Amino acid sequence: MNKLLSFFILILLLSGCAKPLPEDKLDYVGEWQSSEMGLLILDDGTVAYKRLKGGGSTSINGPLQEFIGDDFVVGVLFMTTTFDVSEPPHEVDGSWKMTVDGVRLTKVSEEYSEY
């Protein structure tokens, strides 16, 4: 329960630094998942990311700073991470897919569920 509360507090604090997504990038909004990665992108520009790899995990929570083509940059000041989007969001047989950092993700919701 404390982790979830901390997550919400962090999101609220960081959302003040985020810029809303541009109109042409609204397909990125939603909760995206695979077996090893979870990515939440809100329309206000807030991003939460978690990836399991090699027995460890990496997580990033922060404002989306900018799009560079299909890729996007998350973070504050000099502490940023660029997410490599090799396949931008697109619909396949009724499901939305996107490939980020080499991982194929499926959109599971338009809004936050239990991330």
C-alpha positions as CSV (number, residue, x, y, z in Angstrom):
1,M,0.0,0.0,0.0
2,N,2.9,2.4,0.8
3,K,4.4,1.8,-2.6
4,L,1.1,2.7,-4.3
5,L,0.7,5.9,-2.2
6,S,4.3,6.9,-2.9
7,F,3.7,6.3,-6.7
8,F,0.7,8.6,-6.7
9,I,2.5,11.3,-4.7
10,L,5.5,11.1,-7.1
11,I,3.2,11.3,-10.1
12,L,1.4,14.3,-8.7
13,L,4.7,16.1,-8.0
14,L,6.1,15.4,-11.4
15,S,3.0,16.2,-13.3
16,G,3.6,19.9,-12.6
17,C,6.8,19.7,-14.7
18,A,5.2,17.7,-17.6
19,K,4.0,19.2,-20.9
20,P,0.8,17.9,-22.4
21,L,1.3,15.6,-25.3
22,P,1.0,17.2,-28.8
23,E,-2.2,16.4,-30.7
24,D,-0.4,14.2,-33.2
25,K,1.1,12.0,-30.4
26,L,-2.1,11.2,-28.4
27,D,-2.0,7.6,-29.6
28,Y,0.9,7.1,-27.1
29,V,-1.5,7.8,-24.2
30,G,-2.4,4.8,-22.1
31,E,-1.0,1.8,-20.2
32,W,1.3,-0.4,-22.3
33,Q,2.6,-3.8,-21.2
34,S,4.6,-6.9,-22.0
35,S,5.8,-9.7,-19.8
36,E,9.0,-7.6,-19.0
37,M,7.9,-4.0,-19.3
38,G,5.2,-1.6,-18.2
39,L,4.8,1.9,-19.5
40,L,2.2,4.4,-18.5
41,I,1.9,7.6,-20.5
42,L,-0.7,10.2,-19.5
43,D,-2.0,12.9,-21.7
44,D,-0.6,15.5,-19.4
45,G,2.9,14.3,-20.2
46,T,3.5,12.2,-17.1
47,V,5.4,8.9,-17.7
48,A,5.9,5.9,-15.4
49,Y,8.1,3.0,-16.7
50,K,9.3,-0.3,-15.2
51,R,11.4,-3.0,-16.9
52,L,12.6,-6.4,-15.6
53,K,15.8,-7.6,-17.2
54,G,18.7,-9.8,-16.2
55,G,17.3,-10.5,-12.7
56,G,17.0,-6.8,-11.9
57,S,14.6,-4.0,-12.6
58,T,14.7,-0.4,-13.8
59,S,12.1,2.2,-13.3
60,I,11.7,5.8,-14.3
61,N,8.9,8.2,-13.3
62,G,9.0,11.7,-14.8
63,P,7.7,14.2,-17.2
64,L,7.9,13.7,-20.9
65,Q,10.1,16.5,-22.2
66,E,9.9,16.1,-25.9
67,F,9.4,13.9,-28.9
68,I,12.2,13.4,-31.4
69,G,10.5,11.8,-34.3
70,D,8.7,8.8,-32.8
71,D,11.1,8.6,-29.8
72,F,10.4,10.4,-26.6
73,V,12.6,11.9,-23.8
74,V,11.6,11.6,-20.2
75,G,13.2,13.2,-17.1
76,V,14.2,16.5,-15.6
77,L,17.1,18.8,-16.2
78,F,20.2,16.7,-17.2
79,M,18.7,13.4,-15.9
80,T,16.8,12.3,-18.9
81,T,16.2,9.0,-20.7
82,T,15.4,8.6,-24.4
83,F,13.0,5.9,-25.3
84,D,13.7,4.4,-28.7
85,V,10.3,3.8,-30.5
86,S,11.0,1.5,-33.5
87,E,7.2,1.0,-34.1
88,P,5.0,3.9,-33.0
89,P,1.5,3.1,-31.7
90,H,-0.7,1.4,-34.3
91,E,-3.7,-0.9,-34.4
92,V,-3.4,-4.6,-35.2
93,D,-6.6,-6.8,-35.3
94,G,-8.3,-4.5,-32.8
95,S,-5.3,-4.2,-30.4
96,W,-2.9,-1.3,-30.1
97,K,0.8,-2.2,-30.4
98,M,4.0,-0.3,-30.0
99,T,7.7,-1.3,-29.9
100,V,9.8,0.6,-27.3
101,D,13.5,-0.2,-26.7
102,G,13.1,-3.4,-28.7
103,V,10.1,-4.6,-26.6
104,R,6.7,-5.1,-28.3
105,L,4.0,-3.6,-26.0
106,T,0.3,-3.9,-26.1
107,K,-2.0,-1.2,-24.9
108,V,-4.1,-2.6,-22.0
109,S,-6.1,0.6,-21.2
110,E,-6.5,4.3,-22.1
111,E,-6.2,5.3,-18.4
112,Y,-4.4,4.2,-15.3
113,S,-5.5,0.9,-13.9
114,E,-3.2,-0.8,-11.3
115,Y,0.3,0.0,-12.5
